[in-house]
Amino acid sequence: MFVVISVLIFIVCILLILIVLVQNSKGGGLAANFSASNQVMGVRKTTDFLEKATWVLAGSLLFLSILAAAFIPRETGESNQSLMQEQIDAAQDPSQMQKNFPLNAPPAEEPAKK
């Protein structure tokens, strides 16, 4: 389920990028290249559609992101609990700490004298 939601998020992101790039900004933007399509539907109706599409895609991206967070695959609680318990036991047992952090480090080699 998480993979399906992730693919949907990716598709919505691509569509949102395209819709934002097509919108007519004050400087003209990429919408200047599509002036013929504006004449068919009218400039006002086209901008209304693009604005509504932007809001719908942004809202669906937010919704899908929250939904994806709910379906993130997680490990079972027992394995996480046992790993934490092993770390706690190792911290309390001095012999286990020596395995992880050796106190008797090998001496560093001295630089060769000339």
Secondary structure by P-SEA (a helix, b strand, c coil): caaaaaaaaaaaaaaaaaaaaacccccccccccaaaaaaaacaaaaaaaaaaaaaaaaaaaaaaaaaaaaacccccaaaaaaaaaaaaaaaacaaaaaaacccccccccccccc
